[in-house]
Amino acid sequence: MNINYLITGANRGIGLALAEELISNDKKVICLCRESSDSGKLISLQTKNPGRVELYEADVTVENDLIGASKKIENLDVLVCNAGIMGARGGMMDENNKYSIISDVLMTNVAGPFFTIRAFLDQIKQSKNPKIIIISSHMGSQKHSGSESYFYRASKAAINNIMTTFSNELKPIEIPIVSVHPGWVRTEMGGNFATLSTQESASSLYKFIQKIDMADSGHFYNYDGSKLEL
Ligand SMILES: NC(=O)c1ccc[n+]([C@@H]2O[C@H](COP(=O)([O-])OP(=O)(O)OC[C@H]3O[C@@H](n4cnc5c(N)ncnc54)[C@H](OP(=O)(O)O)[C@@H]3O)[C@@H](O)[C@H]2O)c1
């Protein structure tokens, strides 16, 4: 069966690595990135794999962008809400704990996946093997000892909560939805000292995504498929 995947924020980091992993597994991938994004690596992936990479512009905080992209897409099975930002990394006095940055973090990490899922729900509903994956973070777990990154943590806790609500609403139509921590990954967000390469994270995520079914819906997982506390 030909399974179509869609990834938001696919132009770099974990999103790009997951797109490459899908292509190396003979899948078709629909890649979304912002108009302002550097999409060079995605265009090169598209050129090297004719007919297997579709590329559309969408900022996940702009619902009309997502609806516009959705109108161009017919078939979709697996939706991966990956786009995310960090905002302030420090403690309460971090100067980036200010209105504009807090609002960007919440709009991108919380409203972004919500708008994305709504925009592509019609296509997902038509799939014989639908799945929705939200790339969250263990930093959003309520059981943590961290004393920094206030709004990033809060945003990932909030999207995990929204995932639970979606799982309840989507249960009658049998669409599974999960949140996944991708590991600590060497990207612009994760930094150079992170333990996993983007390829290692993407390869584990891909294997886990294959196994997701309705029994997993509403839960939070590590990239290796083990369960995490919400
Ligand atoms: N790296 C880690 O260790 C780690 C750990 C836990 C969770 N995560 C999560 O994993 C996901 C990917 O992170 P990453 O490490 O790959 O980060 P990254 O390298 O900073 O990449 C972030 C991606 O999100 C896109 N993005 C940001 N805001 C967007 C918006 N409003 N609309 C559309 N795209 C947007 C970026 O596009 P531009 O190029 O246009 O900015 C970029 O493609 C995030 O949700 C993050 O919270 C990462």
The ligand as an ORCA input file, in Angstrom:
! r2SCAN-3c Opt
* xyz 0 1
  N      16.249     18.896     18.888
  C      15.848     18.369     20.041
  O      16.661     17.916     20.861
  C      14.384     18.278     20.357
  C      14.025     17.669     21.579
  C      12.666     17.558     21.892
  C      11.710     18.016     20.998
  N      12.094     18.611     19.820
  C      11.020     19.065     18.931
  O      11.270     18.582     17.628
  C      10.688     19.470     16.644
  C      11.735     19.823     15.606
  O      12.820     20.462     16.281
  P      14.288     20.585     15.665
  O      15.234     20.209     16.740
  O      14.370     19.922     14.334
  O      14.371     22.170     15.521
  P      15.000     23.111     14.399
  O      16.194     22.495     13.787
  O      15.104     24.432     15.064
  O      13.858     23.136     13.254
  C      12.618     23.674     13.536
  C      11.766     23.584     12.287
  O      10.476     24.133     12.586
  C      10.184     25.115     11.597
  N       9.286     26.142     12.108
  C       9.425     26.941     13.178
  N       8.376     27.773     13.291
  C       7.543     27.494     12.250
  C       6.295     27.992     11.816
  N       5.668     28.987     12.465
  N       5.742     27.450     10.709
  C       6.344     26.449     10.048
  N       7.533     25.939     10.389
  C       8.121     26.454     11.491
  C      11.543     25.699     11.224
  O      11.428     26.416      9.990
  P      12.386     27.691      9.643
  O      13.622     27.136      9.022
  O      11.546     28.495      8.717
  O      12.665     28.397     10.942
  C      12.332     24.413     11.115
  O      12.050     23.758      9.910
  C      10.173     20.676     17.448
  O       8.790     20.564     17.649
  C      10.930     20.573     18.774
  O      10.239     21.183     19.839
  C      13.403     18.748     19.493
*
